[in-house]
């Protein structure tokens, strides 16, 4: 009976609220796995991926049975290309950080409908935060006299981004997953996230949805729009920043092309 009630509650949630709820619950499960499984390293990352993927797949099937899902850990169903609604999910963004006991990993849940990201949520479980389009965060103002802070990979920052940092006399802020880096911009802990090293739709869909809802600039590094639910889910680069910083960042990137 309790499961039936939970299913009805999820079915009654609007899409943005559902995205936030599912990202939050998947994050709670991941914390539980990390605390109780006794696993470490790759085995822990693999188990976390499995548990979160199975949870999100089951919950979306129950709450939105007519929708399709594109997930990093799931089998790609080509019929999503003719579907009107597709959930784009990364059950565990930042497996290395998760398995190392760090806090800079995330859960992504986004909804694409009719060529637009219409809802999304990024959970930061180790920080007890969920950033979603249901209640977009207010991005703190940036000190115009301070150097631009650019979120970069803590293990493999792309050469192009390093050149950008030098050209703009910016500072780098190393951190883990893509979702966490976008969240850092949303929370005012970084001013921009520029990536040019290869990603897929599930790496950016939910973070981009939330960033757009919060009024941030989002684009490819050439300034073109981000498109989702494509035949090839490879979406290798992006820029997320305050609108006032976008022109300088994009111009610097063009100078490197």
C-alpha positions in Angstrom: 0.0 0.0 0.0 2.8 2.5 0.9 4.5 1.8 -2.5 1.1 2.5 -4.3 0.8 5.8 -2.4 4.3 6.8 -3.3 3.7 6.0 -7.0 0.5 8.1 -7.0 2.4 11.0 -5.3 5.1 10.9 -8.0 2.5 10.8 -10.8 0.9 13.9 -9.3 4.2 15.9 -9.2 4.9 18.4 -12.0 7.9 17.6 -14.1 10.3 20.0 -12.4 9.3 18.9 -8.9 9.6 15.3 -10.0 13.1 15.8 -11.3 14.2 17.4 -8.0 12.5 14.7 -5.9 14.1 11.8 -7.9 17.6 13.4 -8.0 17.4 13.9 -4.2 16.2 10.3 -3.6 18.8 8.8 -5.9 21.4 10.8 -4.0 20.3 9.5 -0.7 20.6 6.0 -2.0 24.1 6.7 -3.2 25.1 8.0 0.2 23.7 4.9 1.8 25.6 2.6 -0.6 28.8 4.5 0.1 28.3 4.3 3.9 27.1 0.6 4.2 28.3 -1.5 1.2 31.9 -2.0 2.4 33.0 -1.5 -1.2 35.8 0.7 -2.4 37.2 2.1 -5.6 35.8 0.9 -8.9 33.6 -1.6 -7.2 31.9 1.1 -5.1 31.5 3.3 -8.2 30.0 0.5 -10.2 27.6 -0.4 -7.4 26.5 3.2 -7.0 25.9 3.5 -10.7 23.8 0.4 -10.7 21.7 1.3 -7.7 21.0 4.8 -8.8 20.2 3.8 -12.4 17.8 1.0 -11.3 16.0 3.4 -8.9 15.6 6.2 -11.5 14.5 3.9 -14.3 11.9 2.3 -12.0 10.6 5.6 -10.7 10.4 7.3 -14.1 8.6 4.2 -15.5 6.0 4.4 -12.7 5.6 8.2 -12.7 5.9 8.9 -16.4 5.1 5.6 -18.2 4.7 7.2 -21.6 8.1 9.0 -21.6 11.4 7.6 -22.8 14.7 7.8 -21.0 18.3 8.5 -22.2 20.7 7.5 -19.4 24.4 7.1 -19.2 23.9 3.7 -17.7 20.9 2.5 -19.7 20.4 1.0 -23.1 19.7 3.7 -25.7 16.3 3.3 -27.2 16.3 4.8 -30.7 12.6 5.5 -30.5 13.4 8.4 -28.3 14.3 10.3 -31.5 10.6 10.4 -32.4 9.3 10.8 -28.9 7.9 14.1 -27.6 9.3 13.7 -24.1 12.6 12.2 -23.1 14.2 12.2 -19.6 18.0 12.6 -19.8 19.7 11.1 -16.7 23.1 10.7 -15.2 22.6 8.5 -12.1 26.1 9.3 -10.8 28.1 12.1 -12.3 31.6 11.9 -10.9 32.2 8.3 -10.1 35.8 8.9 -9.1 34.9 11.6 -6.6 32.1 9.4 -5.2 34.3 6.4 -4.8 37.1 8.5 -3.2 34.7 9.7 -0.5 34.7 13.3 -1.8 31.8 15.7 -2.0 32.1 17.0 -5.5 29.8 14.6 -7.4 26.2 14.8 -8.5 23.0 13.2 -9.7 21.3 14.6 -12.9 17.7 14.4 -13.9 16.4 16.5 -16.8 13.4 16.4 -19.1 13.6 17.3 -22.8 10.3 18.0 -24.6 9.8 19.3 -28.1 13.4 20.3 -28.6 13.7 22.2 -25.3 15.0 21.3 -21.8 11.8 22.0 -19.8 12.8 20.7 -16.4 15.9 19.6 -14.5 17.6 19.1 -11.2 21.1 18.5 -10.0 21.5 16.9 -6.6 24.7 17.4 -4.6 24.0 14.7 -2.0 27.2 15.0 0.0 26.3 18.7 0.6 22.6 18.1 1.2 21.6 20.3 -1.7 19.3 20.0 -4.7 19.3 22.7 -7.4 16.3 22.6 -9.7 14.2 24.4 -12.2 11.3 24.2 -9.7 13.0 26.7 -7.5 16.0 28.1 -9.5 18.8 29.5 -7.3 19.7 33.2 -7.2 23.2 33.5 -8.5 25.3 35.8 -6.2 26.7 38.9 -7.8 30.4 38.8 -8.8 33.0 41.4 -7.6 33.9 43.1 -10.9 37.4 43.9 -9.6 38.1 40.3 -8.7 39.7 37.8 -11.2 37.3 35.5 -13.1 37.2 32.1 -11.4 36.9 29.2 -13.8 35.9 25.8 -12.6 38.1 23.1 -14.1 38.7 19.4 -13.8 40.8 18.6 -10.8 42.5 15.7 -12.7 42.6 16.7 -16.4 41.9 20.3 -17.2 41.7 20.8 -21.0 44.6 22.7 -22.7 42.1 25.0 -24.4 40.7 26.1 -21.0 44.2 26.6 -19.6 45.0 29.0 -22.4 41.7 30.7 -21.8 42.6 31.2 -18.2 45.9 32.7 -19.1 44.4 35.1 -21.7 41.7 36.4 -19.3 44.1 36.4 -16.3 41.6 34.3 -14.5 41.9 31.8 -11.7 41.2 28.1 -11.8 39.0 26.4 -9.3 39.7 22.6 -9.5 36.8 20.3 -8.7 35.1 17.1 -9.7 32.0 16.3 -11.8 30.5 18.5 -14.5 27.3 18.9 -12.5 29.2 20.0 -9.6 31.1 22.6 -11.6 27.9 24.1 -13.0 26.5 24.1 -9.5 29.6 26.0 -8.3 28.7 28.8 -10.8 25.1 28.8 -9.6 26.2 29.0 -6.0 28.8 31.7 -6.6 31.8 29.5 -5.8 33.0 29.9 -9.4 32.2 32.4 -12.1 32.4 30.2 -15.2 32.6 26.6 -16.3 34.2 26.0 -19.7 34.7 22.5 -21.0 36.2 21.3 -24.3 37.3 17.8 -23.5 34.4 15.6 -24.5 31.0 15.0 -22.8 27.6 13.5 -23.5 24.1 14.8 -23.2 23.6 13.3 -19.8 26.7 15.2 -18.5 25.2 18.6 -19.1 21.4 18.4 -19.7 20.3 18.8 -16.1 23.0 21.3 -15.1 22.2 23.4 -18.3 18.5 23.3 -17.5 19.0 24.7 -14.0 21.6 27.2 -15.2 19.2 28.5 -17.9 16.4 28.8 -15.3 18.7 30.8 -13.1 19.4 33.2 -15.9 23.0 32.1 -16.7 24.5 31.9 -20.2 24.8 28.4 -21.7 26.2 27.5 -25.1 28.8 25.5 -27.0 32.3 27.0 -27.0 31.6 28.5 -30.4 28.6 30.3 -29.0 26.0 28.1 -30.7 23.1 26.6 -28.7 23.1 23.3 -26.9 20.8 20.7 -28.5 19.6 17.6 -26.8 18.0 14.2 -27.8 20.2 14.0 -30.9 21.0 10.8 -32.8 24.6 10.9 -31.4 24.4 11.9 -27.7 28.0 13.2 -27.8 27.9 16.9 -26.8 31.6 17.6 -26.2 31.8 21.2 -25.0 30.0 23.9 -23.2 30.2 27.3 -21.6 28.2 28.3 -18.5 28.7 31.7 -17.0 27.0 35.0 -16.1 25.6 36.8 -19.2 27.9 39.7 -18.5 31.0 37.5 -18.8 29.9 35.5 -21.9 31.2 37.9 -24.6 34.7 38.0 -23.2 34.9 34.3 -22.7 33.6 33.4 -26.1 35.9 36.0 -27.8 38.9 34.5 -26.0 37.8 31.0 -27.1 37.4 32.2 -30.7 40.9 33.7 -30.6 42.2 30.2 -29.9 40.3 28.5 -32.7 
